Amino acid sequence: MSILVDTSVWSLALRRKAAPSSQEETLRYLIRDGQVKVIGPIRQELLSGIPSLEQFEALKSRLSYFPDTVIQTSDYELAASFFNVCRQNGIQGSHVDFLICAVATNNEFQIYTTDKDFLSYRKHLPIMLFKDNYPGASV
């Protein structure tokens, strides 16, 4: 199984703190198991707003372990369709969110996110959301 990890999960895992969050533990497990997928827009979001060049380069280096899943024309078209479907149903979302949904759908990936907007999208889109259900998960 492949898991497209959203910016929200990466951000939680990459923050400096004393104790790791359950999302960080899950992400570590998924990385060790070779299930993590990334797309360019998520990489861009993670690298944007880094205060120093040193921190930027360190994060860029850490993320280089994960090659980008190629985004096809069909992914962009499906993302636009998803945007339209959700908008017709009164649900607003970002273009990146719908691109994540499209890439995940077209590649049969699950989406790992803490962003509650994806729960609304799921009501109208054929997306699969990942749940922390790996062996040893606390949830």
N, CA, C and O atoms as CSV, one atom per row, in Angstrom:
chain,resi,resn,atom,element,x,y,z
A,1,MET,N,N,0.850,-1.165,0.000
A,1,MET,CA,C,0.000,0.000,0.000
A,1,MET,C,C,0.900,1.234,0.000
A,1,MET,O,O,1.912,1.269,0.699
A,2,SER,N,N,0.531,2.235,-0.779
A,2,SER,CA,C,1.264,3.494,-0.823
A,2,SER,C,C,0.427,4.600,-0.198
A,2,SER,O,O,-0.793,4.644,-0.357
A,3,ILE,N,N,1.106,5.488,0.512
A,3,ILE,CA,C,0.441,6.547,1.258
A,3,ILE,C,C,1.012,7.892,0.811
A,3,ILE,O,O,2.214,8.133,0.927
A,4,LEU,N,N,0.145,8.763,0.300
A,4,LEU,CA,C,0.538,10.124,-0.040
A,4,LEU,C,C,0.398,10.958,1.234
A,4,LEU,O,O,-0.708,11.174,1.730
A,5,VAL,N,N,1.531,11.420,1.750
A,5,VAL,CA,C,1.549,12.132,3.029
A,5,VAL,C,C,1.386,13.625,2.770
A,5,VAL,O,O,2.177,14.237,2.052
A,6,ASP,N,N,0.350,14.195,3.364
A,6,ASP,CA,C,0.018,15.605,3.201
A,6,ASP,C,C,0.954,16.484,4.034
A,6,ASP,O,O,1.580,16.024,4.990
A,7,THR,N,N,1.030,17.744,3.651
A,7,THR,CA,C,1.861,18.727,4.333
A,7,THR,C,C,1.565,18.786,5.829
A,7,THR,O,O,2.483,18.947,6.633
A,8,SER,N,N,0.298,18.658,6.211
A,8,SER,CA,C,-0.070,18.770,7.624
A,8,SER,C,C,0.635,17.724,8.483
A,8,SER,O,O,1.034,18.025,9.608
A,9,VAL,N,N,0.793,16.522,7.984
A,9,VAL,CA,C,1.452,15.452,8.739
A,9,VAL,C,C,2.964,15.690,8.770
A,9,VAL,O,O,3.600,15.566,9.817
A,10,TRP,N,N,3.528,16.030,7.615
A,10,TRP,CA,C,4.963,16.323,7.572
A,10,TRP,C,C,5.301,17.442,8.550
A,10,TRP,O,O,6.289,17.353,9.278
A,11,SER,N,N,4.490,18.491,8.571
A,11,SER,CA,C,4.757,19.640,9.445
A,11,SER,C,C,4.775,19.232,10.912
A,11,SER,O,O,5.645,19.666,11.668
A,12,LEU,N,N,3.826,18.405,11.313
A,12,LEU,CA,C,3.808,17.916,12.695
A,12,LEU,C,C,5.067,17.109,13.006
A,12,LEU,O,O,5.667,17.255,14.071
A,13,ALA,N,N,5.448,16.272,12.079
A,13,ALA,CA,C,6.597,15.387,12.299
A,13,ALA,C,C,7.923,16.142,12.287
A,13,ALA,O,O,8.874,15.728,12.950
A,14,LEU,N,N,7.997,17.228,11.552
A,14,LEU,CA,C,9.262,17.947,11.405
A,14,LEU,C,C,9.480,19.023,12.463
A,14,LEU,O,O,10.578,19.571,12.568
A,15,ARG,N,N,8.456,19.332,13.244
A,15,ARG,CA,C,8.609,20.327,14.311
A,15,ARG,C,C,9.512,19.784,15.401
A,15,ARG,O,O,9.491,18.593,15.711
A,16,ARG,N,N,10.301,20.669,15.973
A,16,ARG,CA,C,11.169,20.263,17.084
A,16,ARG,C,C,10.351,20.267,18.379
A,16,ARG,O,O,9.758,21.275,18.763
A,17,LYS,N,N,10.342,19.105,19.034
A,17,LYS,CA,C,9.623,18.983,20.301
A,17,LYS,C,C,10.222,17.836,21.097
A,17,LYS,O,O,10.982,17.027,20.565
A,18,ALA,N,N,9.883,17.774,22.349
A,18,ALA,CA,C,10.474,16.757,23.227
A,18,ALA,C,C,9.962,15.355,22.891
A,18,ALA,O,O,10.752,14.431,22.698
A,19,ALA,N,N,8.661,15.204,22.822
A,19,ALA,CA,C,8.081,13.871,22.590
A,19,ALA,C,C,7.460,13.808,21.204
A,19,ALA,O,O,6.789,14.751,20.785
A,20,PRO,N,N,7.674,12.710,20.484
A,20,PRO,CA,C,7.081,12.582,19.155
A,20,PRO,C,C,5.557,12.416,19.239
A,20,PRO,O,O,5.037,11.772,20.150
A,21,SER,N,N,4.863,13.008,18.274
A,21,SER,CA,C,3.414,12.867,18.205
A,21,SER,C,C,3.072,11.504,17.611
A,21,SER,O,O,3.934,10.828,17.051
A,22,SER,N,N,1.809,11.110,17.740
A,22,SER,CA,C,1.389,9.840,17.141
A,22,SER,C,C,1.557,9.892,15.625
A,22,SER,O,O,1.869,8.878,15.000
A,23,GLN,N,N,1.350,11.074,15.026
A,23,GLN,CA,C,1.526,11.206,13.577
A,23,GLN,C,C,2.990,10.995,13.197
A,23,GLN,O,O,3.287,10.384,12.171
A,24,GLU,N,N,3.899,11.500,14.023
A,24,GLU,CA,C,5.328,11.313,13.749
A,24,GLU,C,C,5.707,9.839,13.849
A,24,GLU,O,O,6.453,9.325,13.015
A,25,GLU,N,N,5.196,9.173,14.860
A,25,GLU,CA,C,5.466,7.737,15.008
A,25,GLU,C,C,4.927,6.962,13.804
A,25,GLU,O,O,5.597,6.077,13.273
A,26,THR,N,N,3.713,7.304,13.385
A,26,THR,CA,C,3.118,6.636,12.231
A,26,THR,C,C,3.935,6.915,10.977
A,26,THR,O,O,4.200,6.006,10.190
A,27,LEU,N,N,4.334,8.169,10.789
A,27,LEU,CA,C,5.131,8.516,9.613
A,27,LEU,C,C,6.445,7.742,9.613
A,27,LEU,O,O,6.865,7.243,8.570
A,28,ARG,N,N,7.088,7.638,10.754
A,28,ARG,CA,C,8.340,6.858,10.838
A,28,ARG,C,C,8.101,5.415,10.412
A,28,ARG,O,O,8.886,4.843,9.655
A,29,TYR,N,N,7.023,4.839,10.898
A,29,TYR,CA,C,6.689,3.463,10.527
A,29,TYR,C,C,6.485,3.343,9.010
A,29,TYR,O,O,7.005,2.424,8.377
A,30,LEU,N,N,5.727,4.277,8.440
A,30,LEU,CA,C,5.446,4.242,7.001
A,30,LEU,C,C,6.714,4.429,6.176
A,30,LEU,O,O,6.874,3.807,5.126
A,31,ILE,N,N,7.613,5.283,6.649
A,31,ILE,CA,C,8.889,5.480,5.956
A,31,ILE,C,C,9.701,4.192,5.992
A,31,ILE,O,O,10.212,3.749,4.964
A,32,ARG,N,N,9.820,3.590,7.170
A,32,ARG,CA,C,10.578,2.335,7.295
A,32,ARG,C,C,9.980,1.242,6.421
A,32,ARG,O,O,10.701,0.395,5.895
A,33,ASP,N,N,8.666,1.264,6.269
A,33,ASP,CA,C,7.965,0.240,5.496
A,33,ASP,C,C,7.946,0.559,3.995
A,33,ASP,O,O,7.441,-0.237,3.204
A,34,GLY,N,N,8.494,1.720,3.596
A,34,GLY,CA,C,8.584,2.077,2.178
A,34,GLY,C,C,7.264,2.470,1.541
A,34,GLY,O,O,7.093,2.315,0.331
A,35,GLN,N,N,6.322,2.978,2.337
A,35,GLN,CA,C,4.993,3.280,1.817
A,35,GLN,C,C,4.768,4.759,1.482
A,35,GLN,O,O,3.759,5.098,0.864
A,36,VAL,N,N,5.679,5.634,1.875
A,36,VAL,CA,C,5.466,7.075,1.754
A,36,VAL,C,C,5.666,7.575,0.329
A,36,VAL,O,O,6.646,7.237,-0.335
A,37,LYS,N,N,4.716,8.389,-0.124
A,37,LYS,CA,C,4.791,9.042,-1.432
A,37,LYS,C,C,4.700,10.550,-1.236
A,37,LYS,O,O,4.065,11.026,-0.295
A,38,VAL,N,N,5.335,11.289,-2.127
A,38,VAL,CA,C,5.360,12.750,-2.085
A,38,VAL,C,C,5.101,13.268,-3.491
A,38,VAL,O,O,5.463,12.623,-4.475
A,39,ILE,N,N,4.472,14.436,-3.581
A,39,ILE,CA,C,4.356,15.133,-4.868
A,39,ILE,C,C,5.008,16.503,-4.722
A,39,ILE,O,O,5.136,17.027,-3.615
A,40,GLY,N,N,5.414,17.070,-5.841
A,40,GLY,CA,C,6.117,18.348,-5.853
A,40,GLY,C,C,5.437,19.469,-5.087
A,40,GLY,O,O,6.111,20.185,-4.346
A,41,PRO,N,N,4.118,19.654,-5.237
A,41,PRO,CA,C,3.467,20.739,-4.494
A,41,PRO,C,C,3.574,20.594,-2.975
A,41,PRO,O,O,3.654,21.599,-2.268
A,42,ILE,N,N,3.576,19.372,-2.466
A,42,ILE,CA,C,3.751,19.167,-1.024
A,42,ILE,C,C,5.184,19.521,-0.639
A,42,ILE,O,O,5.411,20.181,0.375
A,43,ARG,N,N,6.144,19.086,-1.442
A,43,ARG,CA,C,7.548,19.429,-1.194
A,43,ARG,C,C,7.712,20.958,-1.157
A,43,ARG,O,O,8.390,21.498,-0.283
A,44,GLN,N,N,7.084,21.638,-2.114
A,44,GLN,CA,C,7.172,23.095,-2.167
A,44,GLN,C,C,6.574,23.738,-0.913
A,44,GLN,O,O,7.160,24.659,-0.342
A,45,GLU,N,N,5.406,23.249,-0.488
A,45,GLU,CA,C,4.788,23.791,0.726
A,45,GLU,C,C,5.699,23.605,1.939
A,45,GLU,O,O,5.823,24.507,2.768
A,46,LEU,N,N,6.335,22.439,2.044
A,46,LEU,CA,C,7.203,22.163,3.185
A,46,LEU,C,C,8.438,23.058,3.200
A,46,LEU,O,O,8.896,23.476,4.263
A,47,LEU,N,N,8.970,23.348,2.025
A,47,LEU,CA,C,10.191,24.144,1.937
A,47,LEU,C,C,9.934,25.647,1.952
A,47,LEU,O,O,10.868,26.431,2.124
A,48,SER,N,N,8.695,26.053,1.775
A,48,SER,CA,C,8.364,27.479,1.755
A,48,SER,C,C,8.344,28.050,3.168
A,48,SER,O,O,7.844,27.414,4.096
A,49,GLY,N,N,8.881,29.233,3.323
A,49,GLY,CA,C,8.839,29.935,4.597
A,49,GLY,C,C,9.897,29.507,5.597
A,49,GLY,O,O,9.819,29.876,6.769
A,50,ILE,N,N,10.878,28.742,5.162
A,50,ILE,CA,C,11.964,28.338,6.064
A,50,ILE,C,C,12.830,29.577,6.331
A,50,ILE,O,O,13.284,30.225,5.388
A,51,PRO,N,N,13.062,29.912,7.611
A,51,PRO,CA,C,13.712,31.185,7.931
A,51,PRO,C,C,15.185,31.314,7.528
A,51,PRO,O,O,15.642,32.422,7.248
A,52,SER,N,N,15.928,30.220,7.495
A,52,SER,CA,C,17.350,30.347,7.169
A,52,SER,C,C,17.726,29.392,6.035
A,52,SER,O,O,17.106,28.347,5.839
A,53,LEU,N,N,18.757,29.786,5.304
A,53,LEU,CA,C,19.247,28.955,4.205
A,53,LEU,C,C,19.742,27.610,4.737
A,53,LEU,O,O,19.561,26.578,4.092
A,54,GLU,N,N,20.362,27.626,5.904
A,54,GLU,CA,C,20.867,26.383,6.501
A,54,GLU,C,C,19.729,25.403,6.793
A,54,GLU,O,O,19.834,24.217,6.481
A,55,GLN,N,N,18.649,25.895,7.386
A,55,GLN,CA,C,17.485,25.048,7.671
A,55,GLN,C,C,16.838,24.564,6.376
A,55,GLN,O,O,16.433,23.406,6.267
A,56,PHE,N,N,16.745,25.462,5.401
A,56,PHE,CA,C,16.169,25.112,4.103
A,56,PHE,C,C,16.946,23.953,3.477
A,56,PHE,O,O,16.358,22.962,3.045
A,57,GLU,N,N,18.265,24.088,3.433
A,57,GLU,CA,C,19.106,23.056,2.811
A,57,GLU,C,C,19.031,21.735,3.574
A,57,GLU,O,O,19.039,20.664,2.967
A,58,ALA,N,N,18.958,21.811,4.902
A,58,ALA,CA,C,18.859,20.586,5.706
A,58,ALA,C,C,17.551,19.856,5.424
A,58,ALA,O,O,17.540,18.636,5.258
A,59,LEU,N,N,16.455,20.597,5.368
A,59,LEU,CA,C,15.163,19.964,5.087
A,59,LEU,C,C,15.116,19.445,3.656
A,59,LEU,O,O,14.627,18.344,3.402
A,60,LYS,N,N,15.623,20.236,2.733
A,60,LYS,CA,C,15.670,19.799,1.330
A,60,LYS,C,C,16.445,18.487,1.206
A,60,LYS,O,O,16.044,17.586,0.470
A,61,SER,N,N,17.542,18.394,1.923
A,61,SER,CA,C,18.346,17.175,1.910
A,61,SER,C,C,17.570,15.990,2.491
A,61,SER,O,O,17.607,14.893,1.934
A,62,ARG,N,N,16.870,16.206,3.605
A,62,ARG,CA,C,16.081,15.125,4.223
A,62,ARG,C,C,14.977,14.654,3.290
A,62,ARG,O,O,14.715,13.457,3.174
A,63,LEU,N,N,14.331,15.610,2.627
A,63,LEU,CA,C,13.220,15.256,1.736
A,63,LEU,C,C,13.693,14.614,0.432
A,63,LEU,O,O,12.906,13.968,-0.260
A,64,SER,N,N,14.969,14.788,0.093
A,64,SER,CA,C,15.471,14.237,-1.172
A,64,SER,C,C,15.426,12.709,-1.195
A,64,SER,O,O,15.524,12.097,-2.259
A,65,TYR,N,N,15.281,12.107,-0.040
A,65,TYR,CA,C,15.134,10.655,0.060
A,65,TYR,C,C,13.869,10.176,-0.657
A,65,TYR,O,O,13.796,9.031,-1.104
A,66,PHE,N,N,12.873,11.065,-0.764
A,66,PHE,CA,C,11.571,10.713,-1.316
A,66,PHE,C,C,11.421,11.314,-2.713
A,66,PHE,O,O,11.232,12.524,-2.843
A,67,PRO,N,N,11.501,10.497,-3.752
A,67,PRO,CA,C,11.307,11.050,-5.099
A,67,PRO,C,C,9.856,11.470,-5.294
A,67,PRO,O,O,8.940,10.878,-4.724
A,68,ASP,N,N,9.666,12.492,-6.105
A,68,ASP,CA,C,8.301,12.945,-6.387
A,68,ASP,C,C,7.569,11.939,-7.259
A,68,ASP,O,O,8.119,11.426,-8.233
A,69,THR,N,N,6.328,11.664,-6.901
A,69,THR,CA,C,5.438,10.929,-7.795
A,69,THR,C,C,5.125,11.874,-8.947
A,69,THR,O,O,4.764,13.030,-8.727
A,70,VAL,N,N,5.262,11.388,-10.155
A,70,VAL,CA,C,5.036,12.232,-11.330
A,70,VAL,C,C,3.562,12.603,-11.423
A,70,VAL,O,O,2.679,11.757,-11.282
A,71,ILE,N,N,3.321,13.877,-11.662
A,71,ILE,CA,C,1.957,14.364,-11.840
A,71,ILE,C,C,1.670,14.436,-13.337
A,71,ILE,O,O,2.381,15.101,-14.091
A,72,GLN,N,N,0.624,13.743,-13.746
A,72,GLN,CA,C,0.246,13.658,-15.157
A,72,GLN,C,C,-0.817,14.698,-15.497
A,72,GLN,O,O,-1.456,15.258,-14.607
A,73,THR,N,N,-1.000,14.948,-16.782
A,73,THR,CA,C,-2.074,15.833,-17.236
A,73,THR,C,C,-3.417,15.345,-16.704
A,73,THR,O,O,-4.256,16.149,-16.296
A,74,SER,N,N,-3.620,14.043,-16.707
A,74,SER,CA,C,-4.887,13.485,-16.221
A,74,SER,C,C,-5.111,13.793,-14.740
A,74,SER,O,O,-6.256,13.888,-14.298
A,75,ASP,N,N,-4.039,13.950,-13.975
A,75,ASP,CA,C,-4.177,14.314,-12.560
A,75,ASP,C,C,-4.711,15.735,-12.421
A,75,ASP,O,O,-5.589,15.997,-11.598
A,76,TYR,N,N,-4.180,16.649,-13.229
A,76,TYR,CA,C,-4.653,18.035,-13.188
A,76,TYR,C,C,-6.118,18.126,-13.634
A,76,TYR,O,O,-6.908,18.880,-13.066
A,77,GLU,N,N,-6.457,17.354,-14.648
A,77,GLU,CA,C,-7.843,17.367,-15.129
A,77,GLU,C,C,-8.794,16.803,-14.079
A,77,GLU,O,O,-9.875,17.349,-13.856
A,78,LEU,N,N,-8.393,15.720,-13.442
A,78,LEU,CA,C,-9.227,15.139,-12.393
A,78,LEU,C,C,-9.321,16.085,-11.197
A,78,LEU,O,O,-10.379,16.193,-10.578
A,79,ALA,N,N,-8.229,16.768,-10.869
A,79,ALA,CA,C,-8.253,17.737,-9.768
A,79,ALA,C,C,-9.264,18.843,-10.044
A,79,ALA,O,O,-9.999,19.253,-9.145
A,80,ALA,N,N,-9.306,19.326,-11.277
A,80,ALA,CA,C,-10.276,20.363,-11.649
A,80,ALA,C,C,-11.699,19.815,-11.539
A,80,ALA,O,O,-12.604,20.511,-11.078
A,81,SER,N,N,-11.888,18.585,-11.959
A,81,SER,CA,C,-13.203,17.954,-11.849
A,81,SER,C,C,-13.612,17.814,-10.379
A,81,SER,O,O,-14.759,18.084,-10.022
A,82,PHE,N,N,-12.674,17.394,-9.538
A,82,PHE,CA,C,-12.938,17.271,-8.112
A,82,PHE,C,C,-13.301,18.622,-7.496
A,82,PHE,O,O,-14.220,18.718,-6.683
A,83,PHE,N,N,-12.567,19.663,-7.893
A,83,PHE,CA,C,-12.864,21.017,-7.421
A,83,PHE,C,C,-14.302,21.372,-7.765
A,83,PHE,O,O,-15.047,21.874,-6.923
A,84,ASN,N,N,-14.690,21.106,-9.019
A,84,ASN,CA,C,-16.043,21.446,-9.475
A,84,ASN,C,C,-17.110,20.666,-8.728
A,84,ASN,O,O,-18.127,21.236,-8.332
A,85,VAL,N,N,-16.897,19.375,-8.529
A,85,VAL,CA,C,-17.856,18.544,-7.804
A,85,VAL,C,C,-18.041,19.068,-6.386
A,85,VAL,O,O,-19.169,19.223,-5.916
A,86,CYS,N,N,-16.941,19.335,-5.713
A,86,CYS,CA,C,-17.038,19.818,-4.329
A,86,CYS,C,C,-17.683,21.199,-4.278
A,86,CYS,O,O,-18.518,21.466,-3.413
A,87,ARG,N,N,-17.305,22.061,-5.187
A,87,ARG,CA,C,-17.891,23.410,-5.191
A,87,ARG,C,C,-19.402,23.345,-5.404
A,87,ARG,O,O,-20.150,24.085,-4.765
A,88,GLN,N,N,-19.858,22.454,-6.310
A,88,GLN,CA,C,-21.292,22.280,-6.554
A,88,GLN,C,C,-22.018,21.790,-5.307
A,88,GLN,O,O,-23.227,21.969,-5.166
A,89,ASN,N,N,-21.264,21.172,-4.411
A,89,ASN,CA,C,-21.851,20.667,-3.169
A,89,ASN,C,C,-21.531,21.566,-1.974
A,89,ASN,O,O,-21.669,21.156,-0.821
A,90,GLY,N,N,-21.104,22.792,-2.262
A,90,GLY,CA,C,-20.871,23.774,-1.215
A,90,GLY,C,C,-19.590,23.599,-0.427
A,90,GLY,O,O,-19.458,24.143,0.669
A,91,ILE,N,N,-18.641,22.844,-0.971
A,91,ILE,CA,C,-17.383,22.590,-0.279
A,91,ILE,C,C,-16.257,23.319,-1.004
A,91,ILE,O,O,-16.041,23.124,-2.200
A,92,GLN,N,N,-15.551,24.155,-0.265
A,92,GLN,CA,C,-14.408,24.877,-0.817
A,92,GLN,C,C,-13.126,24.157,-0.430
A,92,GLN,O,O,-13.040,23.537,0.630
A,93,GLY,N,N,-12.142,24.249,-1.298
A,93,GLY,CA,C,-10.844,23.660,-0.997
A,93,GLY,C,C,-9.772,24.281,-1.865
A,93,GLY,O,O,-10.067,24.990,-2.827
A,94,SER,N,N,-8.536,24.013,-1.523
A,94,SER,CA,C,-7.421,24.572,-2.283
A,94,SER,C,C,-7.133,23.704,-3.512
A,94,SER,O,O,-7.480,22.524,-3.570
A,95,HIS,N,N,-6.496,24.330,-4.472
A,95,HIS,CA,C,-6.118,23.594,-5.682
A,95,HIS,C,C,-5.136,22.471,-5.349
A,95,HIS,O,O,-5.192,21.399,-5.951
A,96,VAL,N,N,-4.242,22.711,-4.398
A,96,VAL,CA,C,-3.290,21.667,-3.996
A,96,VAL,C,C,-4.031,20.496,-3.353
A,96,VAL,O,O,-3.705,19.340,-3.622
A,97,ASP,N,N,-5.022,20.779,-2.509
A,97,ASP,CA,C,-5.794,19.686,-1.899
A,97,ASP,C,C,-6.440,18.807,-2.962
A,97,ASP,O,O,-6.398,17.580,-2.870
A,98,PHE,N,N,-7.033,19.432,-3.965
A,98,PHE,CA,C,-7.690,18.641,-5.003
A,98,PHE,C,C,-6.683,17.912,-5.886
A,98,PHE,O,O,-6.984,16.842,-6.416
A,99,LEU,N,N,-5.502,18.477,-6.047
A,99,LEU,CA,C,-4.447,17.772,-6.776
A,99,LEU,C,C,-3.997,16.550,-5.982
A,99,LEU,O,O,-3.762,15.487,-6.557
A,100,ILE,N,N,-3.879,16.695,-4.672
A,100,ILE,CA,C,-3.551,15.550,-3.815
A,100,ILE,C,C,-4.612,14.465,-3.979
A,100,ILE,O,O,-4.281,13.289,-4.131
A,101,CYS,N,N,-5.872,14.852,-3.950
A,101,CYS,CA,C,-6.969,13.883,-4.120
A,101,CYS,C,C,-6.877,13.186,-5.478
A,101,CYS,O,O,-7.069,11.973,-5.570
A,102,ALA,N,N,-6.585,13.943,-6.518
A,102,ALA,CA,C,-6.527,13.376,-7.868
A,102,ALA,C,C,-5.349,12.418,-8.026
A,102,ALA,O,O,-5.513,11.314,-8.545
A,103,VAL,N,N,-4.172,12.832,-7.585
A,103,VAL,CA,C,-2.994,11.960,-7.690
A,103,VAL,C,C,-3.226,10.683,-6.887
A,103,VAL,O,O,-2.910,9.586,-7.347
A,104,ALA,N,N,-3.773,10.831,-5.696
A,104,ALA,CA,C,-4.050,9.654,-4.869
A,104,ALA,C,C,-5.053,8.729,-5.541
A,104,ALA,O,O,-4.873,7.511,-5.544
A,105,THR,N,N,-6.095,9.293,-6.104
A,105,THR,CA,C,-7.114,8.481,-6.770
A,105,THR,C,C,-6.537,7.760,-7.985
A,105,THR,O,O,-6.724,6.554,-8.146
A,106,ASN,N,N,-5.841,8.498,-8.830
A,106,ASN,CA,C,-5.298,7.903,-10.060
A,106,ASN,C,C,-4.223,6.858,-9.807
A,106,ASN,O,O,-3.997,5.985,-10.645
A,107,ASN,N,N,-3.554,6.940,-8.655
A,107,ASN,CA,C,-2.486,5.991,-8.331
A,107,ASN,C,C,-2.884,4.982,-7.259
A,107,ASN,O,O,-2.072,4.158,-6.838
A,108,GLU,N,N,-4.142,5.054,-6.820
A,108,GLU,CA,C,-4.649,4.175,-5.768
A,108,GLU,C,C,-3.842,4.299,-4.480
A,108,GLU,O,O,-3.555,3.304,-3.815
A,109,PHE,N,N,-3.478,5.545,-4.135
A,109,PHE,CA,C,-2.805,5.839,-2.880
A,109,PHE,C,C,-3.854,6.200,-1.839
A,109,PHE,O,O,-4.928,6.701,-2.170
A,110,GLN,N,N,-3.534,5.943,-0.597
A,110,GLN,CA,C,-4.302,6.507,0.500
A,110,GLN,C,C,-3.677,7.858,0.840
A,110,GLN,O,O,-2.504,8.095,0.552
A,111,ILE,N,N,-4.461,8.738,1.450
A,111,ILE,CA,C,-3.983,10.064,1.836
A,111,ILE,C,C,-3.865,10.093,3.354
A,111,ILE,O,O,-4.817,9.785,4.071
A,112,TYR,N,N,-2.669,10.474,3.837
A,112,TYR,CA,C,-2.444,10.622,5.273
A,112,TYR,C,C,-2.397,12.111,5.571
A,112,TYR,O,O,-1.474,12.807,5.149
A,113,THR,N,N,-3.393,12.594,6.299
A,113,THR,CA,C,-3.520,14.013,6.581
A,113,THR,C,C,-4.164,14.222,7.938
A,113,THR,O,O,-4.866,13.351,8.452
A,114,THR,N,N,-3.915,15.392,8.510
A,114,THR,CA,C,-4.645,15.818,9.698
A,114,THR,C,C,-5.622,16.934,9.343
A,114,THR,O,O,-6.327,17.446,10.212
A,115,ASP,N,N,-5.662,17.306,8.078
A,115,ASP,CA,C,-6.518,18.381,7.579
A,115,ASP,C,C,-7.961,17.875,7.492
A,115,ASP,O,O,-8.271,16.994,6.690
A,116,LYS,N,N,-8.825,18.435,8.314
A,116,LYS,CA,C,-10.228,17.990,8.381
A,116,LYS,C,C,-10.997,18.248,7.083
A,116,LYS,O,O,-12.051,17.649,6.871
A,117,ASP,N,N,-10.494,19.128,6.211
A,117,ASP,CA,C,-11.171,19.373,4.932
A,117,ASP,C,C,-11.302,18.089,4.119
A,117,ASP,O,O,-12.263,17.927,3.368
A,118,PHE,N,N,-10.351,17.184,4.263
A,118,PHE,CA,C,-10.399,15.945,3.493
A,118,PHE,C,C,-11.581,15.065,3.888
A,118,PHE,O,O,-12.042,14.252,3.087
A,119,LEU,N,N,-12.071,15.220,5.112
A,119,LEU,CA,C,-13.273,14.486,5.518
A,119,LEU,C,C,-14.481,14.962,4.722
A,119,LEU,O,O,-15.353,14.166,4.372
A,120,SER,N,N,-14.532,16.256,4.438
A,120,SER,CA,C,-15.613,16.807,3.606
A,120,SER,C,C,-15.462,16.358,2.160
A,120,SER,O,O,-16.442,15.992,1.512
A,121,TYR,N,N,-14.241,16.387,1.659
A,121,TYR,CA,C,-14.008,15.962,0.273
A,121,TYR,C,C,-14.435,14.506,0.078
A,121,TYR,O,O,-15.019,14.141,-0.943
A,122,ARG,N,N,-14.129,13.689,1.085
A,122,ARG,CA,C,-14.403,12.252,0.989
A,122,ARG,C,C,-15.887,11.949,0.787
A,122,ARG,O,O,-16.241,10.902,0.245
A,123,LYS,N,N,-16.743,12.852,1.218
A,123,LYS,CA,C,-18.181,12.641,1.044
A,123,LYS,C,C,-18.585,12.656,-0.423
A,123,LYS,O,O,-19.617,12.093,-0.789
A,124,HIS,N,N,-17.779,13.295,-1.264
A,124,HIS,CA,C,-18.140,13.460,-2.677
A,124,HIS,C,C,-17.094,12.928,-3.642
A,124,HIS,O,O,-17.351,12.855,-4.844
A,125,LEU,N,N,-15.928,12.557,-3.149
A,125,LEU,CA,C,-14.836,12.106,-4.008
A,125,LEU,C,C,-14.414,10.688,-3.632
A,125,LEU,O,O,-14.555,10.279,-2.480
A,126,PRO,N,N,-13.898,9.943,-4.602
A,126,PRO,CA,C,-13.505,8.549,-4.330
A,126,PRO,C,C,-12.102,8.430,-3.722
A,126,PRO,O,O,-11.269,7.668,-4.213
A,127,ILE,N,N,-11.851,9.185,-2.656
A,127,ILE,CA,C,-10.535,9.141,-2.032
A,127,ILE,C,C,-10.541,8.187,-0.847
A,127,ILE,O,O,-11.577,7.930,-0.234
A,128,MET,N,N,-9.352,7.670,-0.542
A,128,MET,CA,C,-9.159,6.796,0.614
A,128,MET,C,C,-8.250,7.516,1.594
A,128,MET,O,O,-7.132,7.895,1.243
A,129,LEU,N,N,-8.718,7.705,2.810
A,129,LEU,CA,C,-7.912,8.349,3.834
A,129,LEU,C,C,-7.248,7.286,4.700
A,129,LEU,O,O,-7.879,6.311,5.108
A,130,PHE,N,N,-5.968,7.490,4.970
A,130,PHE,CA,C,-5.203,6.573,5.808
A,130,PHE,C,C,-5.550,6.818,7.271
A,130,PHE,O,O,-5.691,7.962,7.703
A,131,LYS,N,N,-5.684,5.746,8.018
A,131,LYS,CA,C,-5.899,5.829,9.464
A,131,LYS,C,C,-4.691,5.221,10.151
A,131,LYS,O,O,-4.068,4.299,9.624
A,132,ASP,N,N,-4.360,5.736,11.324
A,132,ASP,CA,C,-3.233,5.209,12.100
A,132,ASP,C,C,-3.586,3.816,12.598
A,132,ASP,O,O,-3.990,3.642,13.748
A,133,ASN,N,N,-3.433,2.829,11.731
A,133,ASN,CA,C,-3.804,1.485,12.154
A,133,ASN,C,C,-2.663,0.494,11.953
A,133,ASN,O,O,-2.892,-0.699,11.758
A,134,TYR,N,N,-1.439,0.996,12.003
A,134,TYR,CA,C,-0.287,0.104,11.867
A,134,TYR,C,C,-0.069,-0.629,13.187
A,134,TYR,O,O,-0.576,-0.188,14.218
A,135,PRO,N,N,0.665,-1.722,13.182
A,135,PRO,CA,C,0.931,-2.445,14.429
A,135,PRO,C,C,1.631,-1.538,15.439
A,135,PRO,O,O,2.677,-0.966,15.136
A,136,GLY,N,N,1.076,-1.408,16.605
A,136,GLY,CA,C,1.663,-0.564,17.640
A,136,GLY,C,C,1.144,0.852,17.665
A,136,GLY,O,O,1.587,1.655,18.486
A,137,ALA,N,N,0.214,1.179,16.785
A,137,ALA,CA,C,-0.334,2.543,16.771
A,137,ALA,C,C,-1.153,2.776,18.031
A,137,ALA,O,O,-1.784,1.863,18.564
A,138,SER,N,N,-1.128,4.016,18.490
A,138,SER,CA,C,-1.843,4.326,19.727
A,138,SER,C,C,-3.315,4.659,19.481
A,138,SER,O,O,-4.085,4.748,20.437
A,139,VAL,N,N,-3.715,4.840,18.253
A,139,VAL,CA,C,-5.108,5.224,17.947
A,139,VAL,C,C,-5.856,4.020,17.424
A,139,VAL,O,O,-7.041,4.119,17.106
